[in-house]
Amino acid sequence: MIDGWQVHVRSAVQARSRLNCEIGDIGCSQRAAHIHHRKLRGHGDHTEQNALHVCLACHVRVHGLGAAAFVLGWRVHPWDDAASVLWWPAFAAGAHWAGWSDDPTASAVMHTTQTSGRQP
């Protein structure tokens, strides 16, 4: 286990990202070097769905965003299932948004069977 990630999870995340930063926010270097726990490491979710492959700049930024990181799906509340929370910009890769809450702390939820709701 490396930094809380089992080798097979780390490998799956790296394959998914193709070693590119999965956040791509302001200042992004595009080259992923860190695996970020969307739900904090202490909550014990060390699954591929809870992981984002990110560059250092985006990793630092996501931890400084506060509530916005939850809205974007870059952070996940301890009581939420990380597998059901889609992150921005993942929808661009073909996932569909089931809806968007008016609650600024709520996360978008992925829906794979049909497209409905509005996109951020």
BELTA-V118171 format. One line per field, one symbol per residue. psi: psi as a letter, one per 20 degrees, with the letter a starting at -180 (. if undefined). burial: + if it has 16 or more other C-alpha atoms within 10 Angstrom, else -. A space follows every 50 residues. Layout:
psi = ???
burial = ???
This chain:
psi = ppkipqghggggghggikjqpjgkapjpihopiqopogpqhiijnlrhhj qpoqrgghggghiiichhhghijhqpqhiqohhjoqqpkhhijirqpirp qioiiqqqpqoihrpraqq.
burial = ----+---++--++----+++++++--++++++++++++-----++++++ +++++++++-++-----++++++++++----+--+++++-----++++++ ----+++++++---------
